[in-house]
Amino acid sequence: MIVEGAVFDSEGARRAYVRFRRGRVVEVGTPGTDSRRGRERRVHGIVVPRPVNSHTHLGDAAAAREPPHVPVVELVGPGGFKFRVLAETPARQKEAAMRRALRRMVAEGVAAVADFREEGVPGVAALRRAARGLPIRVLAFGRPVRRPIDGAELSSLLRAADGIGVSSAREEGAAERRTLAAACRRAGKRFALHASEEVRESVDAYLDPRPDLLVHLTQASPDDLAAVATARVPVATCLRSNALFHRSPDLAAFERAGVRLLVGTDNAMLNAPSVFRELEFAYLESRYRDRSPSTDYLARAAFVEPWRWLDEPGRARVRGGTSATTLAFRLPADDPAYQLVTRATEQLIVPTTAP
């Protein structure tokens, strides 16, 4: 099968055809030059690397009712609604809810998800069980339960998890952050934290020690963004979640500063874990506020930049010889980034596994 129209990847958007055989890319080139010369089924569309959901909290997917209309600290802060849900929900019910959320992402072609998993080692183990057998890479950022930091618990957590993901620099002191980051470095794991979500925090605080990922930065100043860009720390933004609390990061300012943008869907009790919904909302909300980033910047946040963050730049390219790393959409080839950001849905995914 040949998908003819456009490719969007780490090399940008361009007119192209992509020939698939049983899900594997076997040929990429300029339209009209393919080797089959009309003797193979053709679909008009856009081919991209598979997307990544770069920030979730899937444990609270078990919350089935509308969350209360309360400030963010009462909803997701320590002792808040989310933590009561986690404490009160039976383990099997939480695992089933996480699995449903993961299957939703699989259906949308998502190749990987980075989840901040509360509840210490048992929380990470539950996420691993929920993901068992599913064709999606799950990066579990565990959160130690004990304070002050317990060395034995931290060691166990890092054996189970892909890294540590904690709350803000305001809630985790400098000594704790340095202990956690140093342990991650020794174990070859990643260190991540939320920053400047509810109020502006000192950029010097959340960059010391340098994290591998920041989340939100809704209250960051232009100087803060410049410092983050200089430090080359990627930022996962979650605009639907932020909007619930009357916050809106200026993504045009992120782009001007050169921030490496990723996109996430945040708490599963607040939003469906759909990267496509997140992209569309980011475009519409930014345009509504008359501070639009380019659609290229938004599309790269889902399809390209996460693979660079994961040190797998090859997966951010559409090229011959790759398997199960690309996604094709039945979309017009004109203005591919705009089409992907505002139009992509599960229903428009083209099956490419035919002989």
DRENVOVEX-980875 format. One record per atom (N, C-alpha, C): x, y, z. Coordinates in steps of 0.05 Angstrom, whole numbers, plus 5000, padded with zeros to 4 digits. Example, Ala and Ser with C-alpha at 12.3 -4.5 7.8 and 13.67 -1.06 7.14 Angstrom:
2
526448865156/524649105156/526449345156/525749555142/527349795143/525850015157/
This chain:
355
501749765000/500050005000/501850255000/500850464986/502350714984/500650934995/501751085015/500451335024/501851565011/500351704995/501451914978/500352184987/502052374992/501152645001/503452795014/503852745040/505852885055/506952725078/509352795086/510652685110/511252925129/510752875155/511653075175/513252925196/515853005198/517552875217/519753075226/521952965237/524053145247/525353315226/524953245201/526053405179/524053605169/521653625182/519653815174/517453685157/515853855145/513753765127/514653775098/513853575083/514553565055/512653385040/512353445014/510753274996/512253014993/510852794996/512252534994/510152314991/511152074983/509651834985/511151645004/509651465017/510851265034/509650995027/511250805020/510250545013/510550355037/508450225044/508350035067/508049755057/509249565072/508749285068/508649155096/506249055103/505648935129/506549115152/505849375149/506449565170/509249675170/510949585152/513749665151/514049865128/515550085133/516150285112/518350165095/517750135069/519750015051/520750215030/519350445028/520250635008/519050905014/520651115011/519751395015/520951554993/519251724980/520351884959/518452104950/519152234928/517452454917/515052334903/512652454907/510352354893/510752324863/509752094852/510052044823/512451894816/514251834835/516751694828/516951414841/514751314853/514851054867/515250834847/516350614857/517150394840/514750224830/512350254841/510150084834/508550194810/508850444804/507650554779/504650494777/503250544798/500350514797/499250234801/501050034807/500149764810/499649684839/499249874856/498849814884/496750014895/495249924915/493150084927/494350344938/492950574933/493950834941/491850974959/492851104979/491251274996/492551544998/490951754997/491952025001/491952095030/494252185040/494452245069/497052355078/497452355104/499852455117/501052235134/503652205133/505052005149/506852145169/506752055194/508252185216/509451965234/511452045250/512251855272/509951825291/509851605306/507751565325/507951765348/505751865358/505852065379/506551945406/507252135425/507852065452/506252245470/505052125491/503652275511/505652325534/506652565536/509052615553/508452685582/505952685590/505452725619/502552635625/502352435642/499752345652/499952275681/497552265694/497152145720/494851945716/495551695710/493451505702/492151375726/493351385750/492251255773/489451355780/488951615776/486351725784/484251695762/484851525741/482751465721/480451315734/480851215758/478751065772/476551255782/477051515782/474951705790/472951735768/470551635771/468551615750/466751865749/466552005770/464652235771/466152505767/464652705761/465852975757/467253055783/469753135781/471253225805/470053485816/470453535841/469353775853/470654025842/469154245842/470154505832/471554645855/474054575859/475654675881/478354765870/479854925886/482555005877/484354765872/486454805856/488154575847/489354435871/490154575892/491454445915/489454255929/486854325929/484954155942/484153925924/484653945898/483953735880/486153525877/488653625872/490853435867/493153465886/493053655905/495253685924/495153465945/497253465963/497353265984/494853266001/493653036005/491153016021/488753106006/488953185981/486653285966/485053055954/483153135937/481152955925/482552715911/484652775895/485952555880/487052345900/488352435920/489652245939/487552085955/485352215960/483152065973/482051845954/481851905928/480951715909/482951475908/485551545907/487551335905/487451155930/487051275954/487051125978/484550955982/482351045971/479750915976/479050715955/480350725931/479550545909/481050285911/479750055909/481049795910/483149775888/485349625893/487549605875/486649505847/485049295846/484249185820/482649385804/481049545818/479449755804/481249965792/483350045807/485250245796/486750125772/487549875774/488949755752/487249735727/484749665731/482949645708/482549915695/482350125711/481950395700/484450485685/486750425696/489250505682/489450355655/488650095655/488849945631/486950055609/484550145618/482650265599/483850515586/485150675603/486450925593/488750855574/490250655580/492450575562/491350465536/489250315537/488050215512/486950435495/485950645507/485050885492/487351005477/489651015490/492051135476/492950945454/492950685458/493650495437/491950535413/489350565417/487550605395/488150855379/489351055391/490051305377/492951285366/494151055368/496851025356/499051125373/498551195398/500651295416/502651075421/505251135418/507350935421/508450925449/508351155464/509551155491/508051365508/508151325534/506951505553/508751535577/508951775587/510551825611/508651885634/508451705653/506451735674/507751795701/506751995715/507552055742/505751875760/506951665772/505451465786/505951495816/503851575830/503851605859/503851325872/503951325899/503651085915/506150915916/508451035911/510950895915/511350645898/512750445908/513350205893/510750055885/508850025904/506349885896/504950035873/505050305872/503850445850/505050385823/507750375822/509150305797/508450025789/508449835808/507849555802/505049535790/503149685801/500449675791/500249775762/501749985756/501850095729/503049885710/505149755718/506449545702/504449315696/502849245716/500849025711/498749125692/497949375695/495849485678/496749495648/499249535644/500349555617/501149295604/501049075620/502048815610/500648735584/502348675564/501348575539/500348785519/500349035527/499449245509/501749355492/501249425467/503349525450/503949825454/504749905478/505350175484/507550175505/509550345501/511750365521/510850545544/511050455568/510150605591/512550675608/513150945610/515251035627/514051115653/514750975674/513551025700/515451205717/514551445723/515951615741/514751585769/516151435786/515151385813/515451615832/513951605853/514151815874/514451675901/516751725914/517051595941/514951695961/514051525978/511951595997/513151716022/515351616032/516351696058/517851966056/517452136077/518952376081/519752386110/522252446116/524452496097/525052246080/526452296058/527052086039/528351846053/527151616047/528251356058/529951226037/532451176042/534251076022/533450796012/532450626029/531650356021/529250376002/527250546009/524950575992/525650685965/527450895965/528351015940/529750815922/531450655933/532850445917/530850255905/528950165921/526949975910/525250105888/524650355892/522950505873/524450535846/527050595848/528550625823/529050365809/529050145823/529149885809/526649825794/524349925804/521749865792/521050075770/521950325773/521050545757/523050625736/522250805718/524050915698/525251175707/524351265730/525351515741/523651605764/524151855773/522551975795/521152215784/518552245791/516952475784/515652585809/516352835816/515352945841/513853205836/512653305858/511153555857/513053795854/512154025861/513654275855/516054305873/517854485866/520154555882/519254675909/516854785910/515854895935/515254675955/514454445945/513654225962/515954025967/517954035950/520253865954/522654045957/523854055981/526054235987/528554175970/530454355970/532854325954/534354075961/534554015987/536053775995/534753525985/532053505986/530553275976/530853245946/530653475932/530853465902/533653365894/535653455908/538453375901/538853085907/537752985929/537952705936/536652535915/534252615906/532752465886/534152465859/535052705851/536352725825/538952565825/540452585846/543052435847/542552135846/540452035859/539851755858/539051675830/537551845817/536751785789/539151765771/541051955774/543451955757/545051695761/545351625786/546851375792/545551135780/542951135779/541450895769/540950915739/541851135726/541351165698/538451215691/536951345710/534151395707/533651705705/531251775698/530552065694/529252185719/529752445722/528552605745/526852815733/524352835742/522353025731/520753155754/519753395748/518053525768/516253735756/514053785770/512254005762/513554265770/512954485756/514254745762/512454975754/512355185771/510855425765/508055365754/506655185768/503955115759/501855295772/501855315798/499855485812/500755775816/503255805823/504556065826/507256055813/508456285807/511056295796/513156205817/514756015810/516955935827/519656025815/521656035832/524256125823/525355925803/526156025779/527355845759/529955725769/531355865786/533855755798/533255515815/530855515828/530155295846/529555045829/527755065810/526954825796/528954725775/531054895769/533254795752/535554695768/535354695795/537454605813/536454385831/537154135826/538954045804/537354035777/538854025755/537654035729/535853785726/533253825720/531553595716/531653505687/530653265681/530453165654/527853245641/525953335657/523353415647/521953595667/520853815657/519053995673/516253965662/514354015680/511554005672/510154265679/508654375660/506854605663/508154865656/509554995675/510655265672/508455465663/506055445674/503955625667/504455915677/506055945698/506556205709/509356305704/510756175686/513556255680/513756525666/515756685673/516156935659/517856895634/518057095616/519757065593/522656995600/523657115622/526457055631/526656765641/524556675654/524556395663/524656205639/523056265618/523056095595/525756095581/527056325580/529656345568/531656175582/531456175609/533356005625/532855715621/530255635619/529655355614/530555265586/530255445566/531155385539/534155355539/535555535553/538555515553/539455255566/537955165587/538654915601/537954675585/536454705563/535654495545/533854285559/532254385578/530354205592/527654215578/526653985568/523953985555/521754035575/519554155565/517254215582/514754085570/513453925587/510853805579/508653995588/507054085569/504854265575/502154115572/500254185589/497654045590/495454255591/494754365568/493054605568/490154545577/489054315571/486354265580/486154255610/488054135623/488154125652/488654405664/490454555652/490954825661/488554995659/486954965638/484655135633/482555095655/482354855666/480454805688/480954985712/483455075715/484155245737/484855525729/483755605705/483955885695/486855955691/488455765680/491155815674/491655755645/493555905633/494055865604/496955935598/498755745595/501455805587/501555935560/503256135557/503456275531/505356115513/504255945497/505955765481/507455915459/506356145450/507856315431/510456415444/510356485470/512756565484/514656335488/513556085492/515255855494/516755825467/515355855445/516655815419/518756025414/518156285421/520056495417/522556445433/522256335457/524556295475/526156045466/525055885449/526355635441/526055405460/523955405476/523355185494/522754925479/523854705487/523154445475/520554355486/518454375470/515754325480/514954035475/513653915496/512353655494/509353695501/507753505496/504853525503/503953285519/502353345540/501353135557/498353195563/497052995575/494153025581/493553025610/495653005628/495453045656/493552845670/491952925689/490352745706/488152615690/488052345690/485952205676/483152245687/483052345712/480352405724/479252665713/480952825700/480153085690/479753085660/481452935645/481352935616/481852665605/480552605582/481152355568/484052365559/485552145560/488452155553/488852155523/487752355510/487852375481/489752605472/491952525459/493852725449/492452895428/490652775412/489352925391/487553145402/486053085423/484453295436/486253515447/488453425459/490253625471/491453815450/492253705427/493353875406/491254075396/488853975391/486754145380/486054375400/485854295426/485254495446/487554705448/490054615447/492254795449/492154995426/491454905402/491255085379/489055285383/486655185391/484355365393/484555555416/485555465439/485755635462/487855855458/490055775446/492155975440/491256185420/489756095400/488756285380/486656465392/484956355409/482956515423/484256745438/486456685451/487856885467/489757065450/489757015423/491257175405/494357155411/495256915418/498056875422/498756595412/498356555387/498656285375/501556215369/502355985378/504955875367/504455765339/506555695325/506155575299/505055295302/503555215282/502554935282/504754735280/506954815267/509354645266/510454585294/510454795311/511454765339/509654575355/507054605351/505154425365/505354135355/505554105330/505653835319/508253695327/510453845327/513053725336/512853635365/511253775382/511053715410/509853435415/508253335396/507053075399/508552855383/509552925359/510652725341/513652715338/515052925347/517952935342/519552975368/519053185382/520653255406/520753035427/518652885432/518852675452/520952465446/521252405420/523252195413/526052295417/526452555414/529052675420/529552665450/527452725466/527652715495/528352425504/527152225491/527651955498/530151835486/531752015474/534351925462/533951715440/531751745425/531151565403/530551735378/532351905369/531752095347/531051955321/531851705318/531151555294/528151505292/526751495315/523851455314/522351705307/523751935306/522452185298/522652225268/523652035253/523852055224/522151835210/521151905187/519751715170/521651635148/522551385148/524651295129/524251005124/525450905102/525250625095/526650455115/525550215120/526650025138/525650035166/523850225172/522750245199/520150085200/519549985224/517149825229/515749915254/513149935252/511450005275/512250265288/513450445274/514250705285/512850935272/511150885252/509851105238/506851065239/505451285233/502551295233/501651445208/499651345194/498551485170/495751575175/495151815167/492451935170/491351995143/488751935140/487352005115/486552305118/488452475112/488152765114/489252905089/488253145082/489353295060/492353355065/493953345044/496753385046/497553685048/495653855043/496154145044/496554215074/498654365080/499154465107/499054245127/500854045126/500753805143/500653865173/502254055183/502254105212/499554195221/498254375206/495554465213/493554235213/493754075193/491853845191/492253655215/494653595222/495253415244/494253535271/494753785275/494053915301/491053945304/489654005283/486754065285/484853855275/485853645261/484053465248/484553165255/486953095265/487552815269/485752685290/484752455283/483052295301/483652005297/482851845316/483151555313/481751445288/479451565281/477851465258/479251515232/481251695231/482651755206/485251605202/485951435221/488351275219/488051075197/490051055180/489950865157/491350605165/490050375164/491450125170/493650075149/496050015158/498249985139/499449705141/498049515153/499149255157/498449055135/497149145114/496448955092/498948875077/498948645065/501248555049/501948745027/
